[in-house]
């Protein structure tokens, strides 16, 4: 296990084998996103994407809060002066396709407000602690969701559910998030990160090229429609069949052993 210290110090980084832990690290500020934290998270996700030894990332919050959302004390004056969001073209979450080719798992505990919901809606798997509470409160602050919730909240939860919470700012529970398909699983208090790591470790053992192809096909279907994704699927599969990882996967199955994929 090794520690990486880079960026603005708003996000912790830790390698655990092929899993990359990314921690929102402003516990004294309820892990609220200021501009430095937005940039640091994007940098950390860029490091993850470029490191061939890393196969899955887990994002979590230090302390008892995932994130209270945007730090409007710092960001509001910049927004009002035309700073824009995000600044300088930086993708605040670093999770957009097609740039992202690796999976991201999110572990949520405590408060998960505004930008926190938008962050987890961009991820692939989300585990929440039973005490987690969610809220999209932008309308109560005079603004609107700015990180994609108006699209992804609706896609995940349906129009009426999304509008109920985005237009009122009302908080909702982890169980309610589960019923709206915003999270995959609700676990006991204190267990969200550990459960997220279980998923991440399973993903890390899978064939990297197969994982990448699965993600990219799903992104294409989501963004361009099913026909566009299906039109490329056969060529994707033919390409995968020529890789060493497919040979390894078949050999491991026949020999009843764990495969050792190398991404080739």
Backbone as CSV, one residue per row, in Angstrom:
resi,resn,N_x,N_y,N_z,CA_x,CA_y,CA_z,C_x,C_y,C_z
1,UNK,0.851,-1.197,0.000,0.000,0.000,0.000,0.879,1.237,0.000
2,UNK,0.569,2.199,-0.881,1.394,3.398,-0.966,0.527,4.637,-0.987
3,UNK,1.066,5.737,-0.484,0.350,7.000,-0.470,0.885,7.899,-1.573
4,UNK,-0.014,8.610,-2.248,0.365,9.585,-3.249,-0.064,10.946,-2.754
5,UNK,0.821,11.918,-2.760,0.492,13.262,-2.296,0.750,14.262,-3.409
6,UNK,-0.329,14.687,-4.057,-0.210,15.644,-5.137,-1.466,16.484,-5.174
7,UNK,-1.478,17.499,-6.028,-2.655,18.334,-6.150,-2.705,19.383,-5.058
8,UNK,-3.930,19.851,-4.752,-4.117,20.972,-3.832,-4.327,20.546,-2.391
9,UNK,-4.205,19.254,-2.093,-4.381,18.794,-0.727,-5.821,18.694,-0.290
10,UNK,-6.751,18.776,-1.228,-8.173,18.660,-0.909,-8.672,17.222,-1.048
11,UNK,-7.877,16.379,-1.708,-8.283,15.011,-1.999,-7.131,14.072,-1.653
12,UNK,-7.403,13.050,-0.846,-6.367,12.069,-0.519,-6.332,10.996,-1.586
13,UNK,-5.163,10.382,-1.737,-4.978,9.322,-2.718,-4.283,8.157,-2.038
14,UNK,-4.746,6.950,-2.332,-4.114,5.758,-1.770,-4.269,4.591,-2.737
15,UNK,-3.156,3.927,-3.017,-3.198,2.722,-3.837,-3.300,1.499,-2.933
16,UNK,-4.260,0.633,-3.241,-4.347,-0.674,-2.597,-4.362,-1.708,-3.705
17,UNK,-3.185,-2.147,-4.097,-3.087,-3.030,-5.233,-3.561,-2.320,-6.482
18,UNK,-4.583,-2.884,-7.142,-5.119,-2.301,-8.368,-6.296,-1.365,-8.110
19,UNK,-6.588,-1.112,-6.833,-7.692,-0.221,-6.459,-7.130,1.114,-5.981
20,UNK,-7.735,2.199,-6.439,-7.301,3.550,-6.108,-8.367,4.198,-5.229
21,UNK,-8.008,4.513,-3.987,-8.919,5.183,-3.076,-8.733,6.693,-3.186
22,UNK,-9.820,7.398,-3.450,-9.811,8.853,-3.568,-10.733,9.408,-2.492
23,UNK,-10.164,10.137,-1.527,-10.950,10.623,-0.403,-11.174,12.121,-0.444
24,UNK,-12.421,12.555,-0.335,-12.730,13.981,-0.217,-12.259,14.423,1.162
25,UNK,-11.288,15.333,1.200,-10.527,15.547,2.430,-10.589,16.988,2.927
26,UNK,-11.814,17.474,3.158,-12.021,18.756,3.846,-13.014,18.518,4.981
27,UNK,-12.698,17.563,5.820,-13.649,17.158,6.859,-14.086,18.334,7.719
28,UNK,-13.178,19.266,7.992,-13.526,20.432,8.798,-14.488,21.376,8.114
29,UNK,-14.626,21.234,6.797,-15.557,22.043,5.999,-16.667,21.163,5.431
30,UNK,-16.923,20.045,6.091,-17.950,19.093,5.659,-17.720,18.630,4.223
31,UNK,-16.445,18.558,3.865,-16.036,18.103,2.530,-16.723,18.870,1.406
32,UNK,-16.983,20.144,1.648,-17.613,20.976,0.617,-16.606,21.298,-0.477
33,UNK,-17.080,21.371,-1.705,-16.224,21.603,-2.859,-15.963,23.089,-3.056
34,UNK,-14.721,23.518,-2.822,-14.284,24.820,-3.318,-13.591,24.579,-4.660
35,UNK,-13.118,25.642,-5.307,-12.522,25.474,-6.637,-11.272,24.600,-6.580
36,UNK,-10.503,24.688,-5.489,-9.299,23.866,-5.376,-9.651,22.394,-5.256
37,UNK,-10.744,22.091,-4.561,-11.140,20.695,-4.396,-11.690,20.124,-5.706
38,UNK,-12.422,20.931,-6.456,-12.896,20.506,-7.770,-11.705,20.139,-8.652
39,UNK,-10.703,21.012,-8.661,-9.511,20.770,-9.481,-8.761,19.542,-8.996
40,UNK,-8.623,19.392,-7.675,-7.849,18.278,-7.140,-8.521,16.944,-7.430
41,UNK,-9.847,16.895,-7.350,-10.545,15.660,-7.684,-10.343,15.310,-9.158
42,UNK,-10.439,16.307,-10.017,-10.218,16.067,-11.438,-8.796,15.569,-11.698
43,UNK,-7.822,16.140,-10.989,-6.431,15.689,-11.140,-6.261,14.246,-10.673
44,UNK,-6.882,13.921,-9.543,-6.766,12.563,-9.007,-7.369,11.550,-9.967
45,UNK,-8.501,11.886,-10.557,-9.123,10.975,-11.509,-8.295,10.856,-12.785
46,UNK,-7.607,11.923,-13.147,-6.697,11.845,-14.285,-5.525,10.918,-13.998
47,UNK,-4.991,10.982,-12.774,-3.910,10.074,-12.371,-4.377,8.621,-12.448
48,UNK,-5.583,8.388,-11.972,-6.162,7.044,-12.010,-6.272,6.540,-13.445
49,UNK,-6.772,7.385,-14.327,-6.975,6.990,-15.714,-5.647,6.644,-16.395
50,UNK,-4.588,7.365,-16.060,-3.301,7.171,-16.749,-2.471,6.027,-16.184
51,UNK,-2.771,5.562,-14.993,-1.965,4.531,-14.339,-2.455,3.146,-14.761
52,UNK,-1.661,2.458,-15.549,-2.070,1.156,-16.080,-2.189,0.085,-14.996
53,UNK,-1.611,0.320,-13.840,-1.686,-0.662,-12.753,-2.989,-0.556,-11.973
54,UNK,-3.731,0.530,-12.167,-4.976,0.745,-11.435,-6.167,0.350,-12.295
55,UNK,-7.099,-0.397,-11.685,-8.216,-0.924,-12.470,-9.585,-0.497,-11.959
56,UNK,-9.655,0.010,-10.751,-10.926,0.510,-10.240,-10.645,1.574,-9.187
57,UNK,-11.495,2.604,-9.143,-11.349,3.667,-8.144,-12.558,3.669,-7.222
58,UNK,-12.312,4.059,-5.972,-13.376,4.239,-4.985,-13.284,5.667,-4.452
59,UNK,-14.373,6.405,-4.550,-14.437,7.758,-4.005,-15.248,7.722,-2.714
60,UNK,-14.705,8.340,-1.658,-15.388,8.368,-0.365,-15.112,9.705,0.290
61,UNK,-15.759,9.965,1.410,-15.521,11.196,2.150,-14.874,10.922,3.486
62,UNK,-13.868,11.700,3.838,-13.280,11.599,5.175,-14.247,12.202,6.197
63,UNK,-14.212,11.670,7.409,-15.106,12.171,8.451,-16.485,11.542,8.353
64,UNK,-17.484,12.218,8.908,-18.826,11.635,8.964,-19.766,12.195,7.895
65,UNK,-19.221,12.915,6.904,-20.014,13.490,5.829,-19.366,13.131,4.496
66,UNK,-20.169,12.732,3.515,-19.618,12.519,2.176,-19.249,13.871,1.586
67,UNK,-20.221,14.730,1.373,-19.950,16.123,1.016,-21.221,16.950,1.200
68,UNK,-21.044,18.158,1.674,-22.157,19.100,1.801,-22.411,19.836,0.500
69,UNK,-21.728,19.462,-0.569,-21.958,20.073,-1.875,-20.963,21.173,-2.171
70,UNK,-21.396,22.176,-2.901,-20.517,23.280,-3.266,-20.310,24.225,-2.092
71,UNK,-19.091,24.703,-1.957,-18.750,25.705,-0.948,-19.113,27.078,-1.510
72,UNK,-20.365,27.489,-1.298,-20.828,28.739,-1.895,-20.178,29.965,-1.273
73,UNK,-19.660,29.845,-0.057,-18.934,30.968,0.538,-17.741,31.340,-0.339
74,UNK,-17.117,30.333,-0.946,-15.952,30.583,-1.807,-16.357,30.738,-3.270
75,UNK,-17.332,29.939,-3.713,-17.652,29.897,-5.131,-18.663,30.946,-5.576
76,UNK,-19.569,31.350,-4.688,-20.626,32.291,-5.098,-20.074,33.592,-5.690
77,UNK,-19.089,34.238,-5.038,-18.558,35.470,-5.646,-17.952,35.233,-7.027
78,UNK,-17.309,34.087,-7.221,-16.727,33.778,-8.523,-17.815,33.528,-9.558
79,UNK,-18.871,32.814,-9.142,-19.969,32.560,-10.065,-20.627,33.867,-10.491
80,UNK,-20.833,34.768,-9.531,-21.492,36.037,-9.836,-20.637,36.936,-10.718
81,UNK,-19.308,36.738,-10.677,-18.418,37.565,-11.494,-18.153,36.958,-12.868
82,UNK,-18.856,35.847,-13.162,-18.701,35.231,-14.483,-17.643,34.165,-14.542
83,UNK,-17.246,33.652,-13.394,-16.220,32.614,-13.318,-16.626,31.373,-14.099
84,UNK,-17.927,31.081,-14.122,-18.379,29.893,-14.836,-18.180,28.642,-14.008
85,UNK,-18.748,27.557,-14.467,-18.657,26.307,-13.726,-18.688,25.157,-14.724
86,UNK,-17.651,24.362,-14.769,-16.421,24.491,-13.992,-15.473,25.527,-14.568
87,UNK,-14.445,25.870,-13.816,-13.480,26.886,-14.210,-12.510,26.333,-15.262
88,UNK,-12.199,27.168,-16.241,-11.153,26.856,-17.224,-11.369,25.530,-17.951
89,UNK,-12.623,25.153,-18.109,-12.921,23.943,-18.873,-12.633,22.650,-18.145
90,UNK,-12.301,22.704,-16.855,-12.032,21.476,-16.101,-13.345,20.758,-15.829
91,UNK,-13.416,19.482,-16.200,-14.554,18.657,-15.834,-14.472,18.459,-14.320
92,UNK,-15.431,18.971,-13.550,-15.273,18.943,-12.090,-15.156,17.546,-11.517
93,UNK,-15.788,16.565,-12.145,-15.732,15.219,-11.591,-14.775,14.314,-12.351
94,UNK,-14.356,14.720,-13.556,-13.435,13.879,-14.307,-14.035,12.552,-14.689
95,UNK,-15.363,12.475,-14.735,-16.020,11.187,-14.922,-16.742,11.073,-16.254
96,UNK,-16.622,12.084,-17.092,-17.385,12.069,-18.329,-16.817,11.073,-19.346
97,UNK,-17.711,10.418,-20.071,-17.304,9.624,-21.230,-17.149,10.583,-22.413
98,UNK,-16.276,10.323,-23.404,-15.500,9.085,-23.514,-14.142,9.141,-22.840
99,UNK,-13.833,10.253,-22.137,-12.516,10.355,-21.522,-12.295,9.258,-20.490
100,UNK,-13.307,8.938,-19.712,-13.156,7.925,-18.668,-13.311,6.534,-19.264
101,UNK,-12.344,5.668,-19.002,-12.386,4.300,-19.518,-12.331,3.263,-18.408
102,UNK,-12.303,3.708,-17.147,-12.211,2.788,-16.018,-13.380,3.020,-15.061
103,UNK,-13.761,1.984,-14.311,-14.919,2.089,-13.420,-14.628,2.923,-12.171
104,UNK,-15.697,3.509,-11.639,-15.633,4.279,-10.397,-16.773,3.840,-9.489
105,UNK,-16.424,3.514,-8.247,-17.395,3.148,-7.216,-17.413,4.272,-6.182
106,UNK,-18.596,4.629,-5.684,-18.717,5.691,-4.691,-19.308,5.122,-3.403
107,UNK,-18.721,5.513,-2.264,-19.232,5.145,-0.942,-19.735,6.409,-0.255
108,UNK,-21.014,6.421,0.125,-21.645,7.612,0.686,-22.003,7.378,2.145
109,UNK,-21.590,8.322,3.003,-22.001,8.306,4.399,-22.413,9.716,4.802
110,UNK,-23.311,9.825,5.764,-23.720,11.140,6.242,-24.394,11.965,5.165
111,UNK,-24.126,13.266,5.168,-24.755,14.165,4.201,-24.172,13.964,2.799
112,UNK,-25.051,13.964,1.830,-24.656,13.936,0.421,-25.543,14.937,-0.294
113,UNK,-25.063,16.163,-0.383,-25.877,17.244,-0.919,-25.371,17.659,-2.296
114,UNK,-26.253,18.154,-3.108,-26.016,18.820,-4.392,-24.895,18.165,-5.201
115,UNK,-23.700,18.728,-5.152,-22.592,18.208,-5.948,-22.281,16.756,-5.610
116,UNK,-22.569,16.339,-4.377,-22.358,14.945,-4.008,-23.273,14.016,-4.781
117,UNK,-24.543,14.423,-4.935,-25.473,13.630,-5.732,-25.015,13.596,-7.183
118,UNK,-24.585,14.738,-7.699,-24.129,14.796,-9.086,-22.892,13.927,-9.301
119,UNK,-22.009,13.910,-8.304,-20.814,13.075,-8.391,-21.189,11.609,-8.451
120,UNK,-22.077,11.179,-7.556,-22.412,9.746,-7.532,-23.229,9.348,-8.758
121,UNK,-24.015,10.281,-9.320,-24.768,9.974,-10.535,-23.851,9.761,-11.733
122,UNK,-22.630,10.253,-11.660,-21.638,10.054,-12.723,-20.854,8.762,-12.547
123,UNK,-20.974,8.121,-11.388,-20.211,6.913,-11.098,-20.952,5.681,-11.621
124,UNK,-20.350,4.504,-11.415,-20.913,3.263,-11.938,-21.635,2.447,-10.873
125,UNK,-21.120,2.444,-9.662,-21.723,1.713,-8.544,-21.709,2.644,-7.337
126,UNK,-22.804,2.675,-6.576,-22.894,3.535,-5.395,-23.406,2.727,-4.217
127,UNK,-22.650,2.772,-3.118,-23.058,2.145,-1.862,-23.296,3.258,-0.848
128,UNK,-24.416,3.201,-0.127,-24.740,4.224,0.863,-24.918,3.599,2.243
129,UNK,-24.456,4.310,3.278,-24.736,3.912,4.647,-26.179,4.246,4.985
130,UNK,-26.748,3.503,5.914,-28.161,3.671,6.238,-28.482,5.051,6.797
131,UNK,-27.486,5.734,7.372,-27.737,7.059,7.942,-27.567,8.181,6.921
132,UNK,-27.173,7.835,5.699,-26.933,8.860,4.679,-28.217,9.629,4.372
133,UNK,-28.054,10.923,4.133,-29.175,11.773,3.753,-28.770,12.572,2.514
134,UNK,-29.690,12.677,1.576,-29.428,13.288,0.286,-30.304,14.520,0.101
135,UNK,-29.791,15.539,-0.571,-30.606,16.724,-0.854,-30.032,17.487,-2.031
136,UNK,-30.926,17.953,-2.888,-30.559,18.780,-4.046,-31.153,20.167,-3.774
137,UNK,-30.396,21.005,-3.054,-30.978,22.218,-2.451,-30.689,23.507,-3.230
138,UNK,-30.240,23.394,-4.453,-29.841,24.601,-5.185,-30.949,25.646,-5.262
139,UNK,-32.202,25.202,-5.474,-33.291,26.186,-5.605,-33.494,26.983,-4.320
140,UNK,-33.073,26.433,-3.192,-33.177,27.148,-1.921,-32.065,28.178,-1.755
141,UNK,-31.070,28.123,-2.644,-29.953,29.066,-2.605,-30.030,30.059,-3.767
142,UNK,-31.089,29.960,-4.561,-31.266,30.891,-5.661,-30.624,30.468,-6.960
143,UNK,-30.098,29.243,-7.008,-29.451,28.768,-8.238,-30.151,27.491,-8.711
144,UNK,-29.518,26.747,-9.579,-30.058,25.492,-10.098,-28.939,24.458,-10.118
145,UNK,-29.282,23.164,-10.167,-28.232,22.140,-10.255,-27.331,22.400,-11.461
146,UNK,-26.029,22.396,-11.207,-25.091,22.803,-12.255,-24.123,21.693,-12.664
147,UNK,-24.242,20.514,-12.063,-23.297,19.440,-12.375,-23.910,18.270,-13.100
148,UNK,-25.075,18.475,-13.710,-25.675,17.411,-14.508,-26.875,16.732,-13.890
149,UNK,-27.290,17.141,-12.680,-28.406,16.465,-12.020,-29.711,16.605,-12.781
150,UNK,-29.904,17.744,-13.461,-31.149,17.917,-14.195,-31.317,16.877,-15.294
151,UNK,-30.221,16.283,-15.723,-30.284,15.205,-16.709,-30.236,13.852,-16.015
152,UNK,-29.226,13.631,-15.194,-28.989,12.280,-14.668,-29.946,11.894,-13.544
153,UNK,-30.381,12.843,-12.725,-31.366,12.538,-11.692,-32.657,12.066,-12.370
154,UNK,-33.054,12.760,-13.415,-34.263,12.381,-14.156,-34.090,11.015,-14.805
155,UNK,-32.929,10.772,-15.413,-32.678,9.488,-16.065,-32.758,8.339,-15.070
156,UNK,-32.205,8.534,-13.884,-32.143,7.456,-12.900,-33.463,7.255,-12.170
157,UNK,-34.074,8.348,-11.719,-35.207,8.252,-10.805,-36.559,8.505,-11.448
158,UNK,-36.570,8.985,-12.684,-37.825,9.344,-13.325,-38.183,10.802,-13.065
159,UNK,-39.010,11.342,-13.942,-39.341,12.769,-13.907,-39.937,13.207,-12.569
160,UNK,-40.973,12.527,-12.095,-41.683,12.995,-10.911,-40.822,12.919,-9.658
161,UNK,-40.065,11.854,-9.497,-39.171,11.755,-8.342,-38.114,12.854,-8.372
162,UNK,-37.479,13.032,-9.541,-36.428,14.037,-9.652,-36.970,15.434,-9.395
163,UNK,-38.118,15.755,-9.962,-38.672,17.090,-9.780,-39.102,17.341,-8.333
164,UNK,-39.632,16.318,-7.684,-40.009,16.478,-6.282,-38.848,16.993,-5.455
165,UNK,-37.685,16.385,-5.627,-36.542,16.738,-4.783,-35.744,17.918,-5.318
166,UNK,-35.671,18.079,-6.636,-34.928,19.225,-7.168,-35.705,20.534,-7.031
167,UNK,-37.025,20.483,-7.090,-37.821,21.714,-7.016,-38.171,22.133,-5.597
168,UNK,-38.083,21.201,-4.640,-38.404,21.541,-3.250,-37.175,21.640,-2.363
169,UNK,-36.076,20.977,-2.745,-34.899,20.923,-1.891,-35.063,20.001,-0.703
170,UNK,-36.132,19.219,-0.684,-36.405,18.317,0.439,-35.363,17.206,0.509
171,UNK,-34.921,16.882,1.716,-33.954,15.808,1.914,-34.651,14.453,1.847
172,UNK,-33.885,13.416,1.498,-34.448,12.071,1.479,-33.419,11.069,1.996
173,UNK,-33.918,9.915,2.417,-33.099,8.913,3.090,-32.363,8.013,2.107
174,UNK,-31.458,7.207,2.659,-30.745,6.232,1.840,-31.708,5.202,1.259
175,UNK,-32.685,4.777,2.053,-33.658,3.814,1.545,-34.474,4.404,0.403
176,UNK,-34.808,5.697,0.508,-35.526,6.348,-0.580,-34.628,6.441,-1.823
177,UNK,-33.357,6.743,-1.627,-32.414,6.775,-2.749,-32.337,5.412,-3.425
178,UNK,-32.362,4.356,-2.616,-32.331,3.000,-3.164,-33.591,2.721,-3.985
179,UNK,-34.743,3.129,-3.473,-35.990,2.871,-4.193,-36.051,3.642,-5.506
180,UNK,-35.331,4.761,-5.594,-35.295,5.551,-6.831,-34.141,5.151,-7.739
181,UNK,-33.402,4.140,-7.363,-32.284,3.607,-8.160,-31.118,4.591,-8.274
182,UNK,-30.976,5.457,-7.271,-29.828,6.357,-7.236,-28.611,5.665,-6.627
183,UNK,-28.841,4.662,-5.785,-27.758,3.882,-5.184,-28.039,2.406,-5.427
184,UNK,-26.977,1.601,-5.381,-27.120,0.166,-5.600,-27.479,-0.599,-4.341
185,UNK,-26.988,-0.100,-3.197,-27.120,-0.877,-1.968,-27.035,0.050,-0.769
186,UNK,-27.776,-0.290,0.288,-27.701,0.425,1.564,-27.165,-0.544,2.601
187,UNK,-26.131,-0.116,3.325,-25.488,-0.982,4.319,-25.499,-0.297,5.680
188,UNK,-25.095,-1.034,6.692,-25.082,-0.502,8.054,-24.122,0.679,8.165
189,UNK,-24.393,1.535,9.136,-23.541,2.699,9.371,-22.083,2.277,9.543
190,UNK,-21.198,2.968,8.853,-19.771,2.690,8.961,-19.263,1.631,8.005
191,UNK,-20.142,1.025,7.203,-19.727,-0.082,6.343,-19.712,0.255,4.854
192,UNK,-20.059,1.485,4.492,-20.175,1.826,3.074,-18.840,1.684,2.335
193,UNK,-17.765,2.215,2.928,-16.473,2.152,2.253,-16.007,0.712,2.098
194,UNK,-16.162,-0.081,3.138,-15.721,-1.472,3.061,-16.486,-2.237,1.995
195,UNK,-17.785,-1.980,1.899,-18.589,-2.664,0.882,-18.202,-2.187,-0.519
196,UNK,-17.943,-0.900,-0.655,-17.511,-0.369,-1.940,-16.194,-1.008,-2.367
197,UNK,-15.305,-1.227,-1.413,-14.026,-1.861,-1.724,-14.203,-3.302,-2.191
198,UNK,-15.204,-3.991,-1.658,-15.474,-5.357,-2.120,-15.804,-5.349,-3.611
199,UNK,-16.678,-4.428,-4.010,-17.022,-4.321,-5.429,-15.803,-3.943,-6.258
200,UNK,-15.025,-2.977,-5.762,-13.860,-2.510,-6.509,-12.848,-3.631,-6.706
201,UNK,-12.633,-4.434,-5.680,-11.669,-5.527,-5.786,-12.132,-6.593,-6.762
202,UNK,-13.437,-6.821,-6.815,-13.961,-7.768,-7.798,-13.743,-7.249,-9.220
203,UNK,-14.020,-5.969,-9.410,-13.815,-5.364,-10.730,-12.348,-5.426,-11.116
204,UNK,-11.456,-5.175,-10.148,-10.022,-5.158,-10.422,-9.503,-6.513,-10.872
205,UNK,-10.215,-7.584,-10.533,-9.802,-8.926,-10.935,-10.301,-9.289,-12.329
206,UNK,-11.226,-8.505,-12.858,-11.783,-8.796,-14.184,-10.814,-8.352,-15.276
207,UNK,-11.105,-8.739,-16.509,-10.246,-8.389,-17.642,-10.382,-6.898,-17.944
208,UNK,-9.292,-6.124,-17.857,-9.384,-4.677,-18.068,-9.960,-4.277,-19.413
209,UNK,-9.588,-4.978,-20.469,-10.098,-4.628,-21.796,-11.595,-4.921,-21.896
210,UNK,-12.035,-6.002,-21.258,-13.457,-6.318,-21.245,-14.251,-5.299,-20.454
211,UNK,-13.687,-4.857,-19.322,-14.338,-3.830,-18.504,-14.451,-2.530,-19.292
212,UNK,-13.356,-2.146,-19.930,-13.357,-0.909,-20.721,-14.387,-0.974,-21.840
213,UNK,-14.433,-2.094,-22.543,-15.377,-2.236,-23.649,-16.819,-2.188,-23.153
214,UNK,-17.066,-2.791,-22.014,-18.416,-2.771,-21.438,-18.836,-1.355,-21.095
215,UNK,-17.935,-0.612,-20.435,-18.242,0.780,-20.084,-18.511,1.626,-21.321
216,UNK,-17.637,1.503,-22.328,-17.765,2.349,-23.497,-19.042,2.039,-24.284
217,UNK,-19.422,0.781,-24.345,-20.657,0.419,-25.029,-21.865,0.977,-24.284
218,UNK,-21.831,0.882,-22.963,-22.943,1.417,-22.160,-23.018,2.932,-22.281
219,UNK,-21.852,3.613,-22.253,-21.843,5.072,-22.426,-22.456,5.452,-23.777
220,UNK,-22.086,4.702,-24.811,-22.577,5.023,-26.162,-24.094,4.849,-26.231
221,UNK,-24.586,3.771,-25.610,-26.031,3.546,-25.601,-26.752,4.660,-24.854
222,UNK,-26.184,5.089,-23.736,-26.804,6.157,-22.939,-26.805,7.487,-23.693
223,UNK,-25.684,7.801,-24.325,-25.523,9.124,-24.916,-25.997,9.225,-26.366
224,UNK,-25.915,8.120,-27.115,-26.245,8.170,-28.538,-27.390,7.253,-28.934
225,UNK,-27.836,6.425,-27.989,-28.946,5.534,-28.284,-28.505,4.093,-28.491
226,UNK,-29.462,3.184,-28.325,-29.167,1.758,-28.414,-28.646,1.352,-29.798
227,UNK,-29.226,1.917,-30.856,-28.809,1.524,-32.205,-27.335,1.832,-32.443
228,UNK,-26.877,2.995,-31.962,-25.473,3.368,-32.144,-24.559,2.397,-31.416
229,UNK,-24.951,1.998,-30.201,-24.129,1.060,-29.438,-24.110,-0.311,-30.091
230,UNK,-25.269,-0.783,-30.530,-25.348,-2.110,-31.136,-24.590,-2.179,-32.454
231,UNK,-24.530,-1.070,-33.174,-23.842,-1.068,-34.469,-22.348,-1.309,-34.326
232,UNK,-21.799,-1.014,-33.156,-20.362,-1.196,-32.937,-20.030,-2.449,-32.131
233,UNK,-21.051,-3.084,-31.579,-20.804,-4.159,-30.625,-20.071,-5.344,-31.238
234,UNK,-20.452,-5.730,-32.451,-19.824,-6.899,-33.068,-18.333,-6.673,-33.295
235,UNK,-17.958,-5.494,-33.799,-16.543,-5.191,-34.015,-15.783,-5.162,-32.692
236,UNK,-16.433,-4.663,-31.643,-15.809,-4.647,-30.316,-15.510,-6.060,-29.850
237,UNK,-16.473,-6.947,-30.008,-16.286,-8.332,-29.576,-15.215,-9.039,-30.396
238,UNK,-15.198,-8.785,-31.723,-14.168,-9.393,-32.569,-12.778,-8.935,-32.141
239,UNK,-12.656,-7.650,-31.789,-11.380,-7.139,-31.326,-10.944,-7.785,-30.024
240,UNK,-11.874,-7.964,-29.110,-11.549,-8.592,-27.828,-11.113,-10.044,-28.010
241,UNK,-11.719,-10.748,-28.943,-11.397,-12.157,-29.145,-9.946,-12.371,-29.582
242,UNK,-9.303,-11.331,-30.071,-7.917,-11.436,-30.515,-6.908,-11.126,-29.411
243,UNK,-7.393,-10.808,-28.219,-6.488,-10.396,-27.141,-5.993,-11.592,-26.328
244,UNK,-4.858,-11.392,-25.675,-4.301,-12.424,-24.802,-5.196,-12.662,-23.592
245,UNK,-5.913,-11.624,-23.162,-6.769,-11.791,-21.995,-7.896,-12.787,-22.246
246,UNK,-8.429,-12.824,-23.451,-9.460,-13.809,-23.760,-8.875,-15.218,-23.678
247,UNK,-7.679,-15.392,-24.224,-7.030,-16.704,-24.139,-6.812,-17.102,-22.674
248,UNK,-6.394,-16.132,-21.866,-6.161,-16.399,-20.452,-7.473,-16.726,-19.740
249,UNK,-8.517,-16.003,-20.070,-9.805,-16.250,-19.425,-10.336,-17.636,-19.724
250,UNK,-10.221,-18.054,-20.980,-10.690,-19.391,-21.371,-9.828,-20.472,-20.721
251,UNK,-8.499,-20.257,-20.721,-7.595,-21.239,-20.113,-7.869,-21.385,-18.622
252,UNK,-8.080,-20.251,-17.950,-8.349,-20.301,-16.510,-9.653,-21.024,-16.217
253,UNK,-10.659,-20.807,-17.049,-11.942,-21.496,-16.861,-11.775,-23.002,-17.010
254,UNK,-11.027,-23.411,-18.027,-10.842,-24.850,-18.269,-9.979,-25.500,-17.199
255,UNK,-9.016,-24.735,-16.668,-8.108,-25.271,-15.660,-8.605,-25.054,-14.237
256,UNK,-9.816,-24.427,-14.123,-10.437,-24.185,-12.820,-9.507,-23.417,-11.874
257,UNK,-8.982,-22.280,-12.368,-8.109,-21.434,-11.576,-8.500,-19.970,-11.783
258,UNK,-7.958,-19.099,-10.965,-8.210,-17.667,-11.111,-7.423,-17.119,-12.304
259,UNK,-8.044,-16.375,-13.181,-7.304,-15.808,-14.323,-6.377,-14.680,-13.887
260,UNK,-5.308,-14.485,-14.638,-4.359,-13.398,-14.394,-4.355,-12.488,-15.606
261,UNK,-5.266,-11.536,-15.619,-5.394,-10.654,-16.772,-4.340,-9.562,-16.736
262,UNK,-3.855,-9.179,-17.918,-2.814,-8.162,-18.022,-3.213,-6.982,-18.906
263,UNK,-4.405,-7.020,-19.437,-4.843,-5.915,-20.272,-4.226,-5.936,-21.654
264,UNK,-3.916,-7.132,-22.165,-3.301,-7.272,-23.489,-4.167,-8.173,-24.363
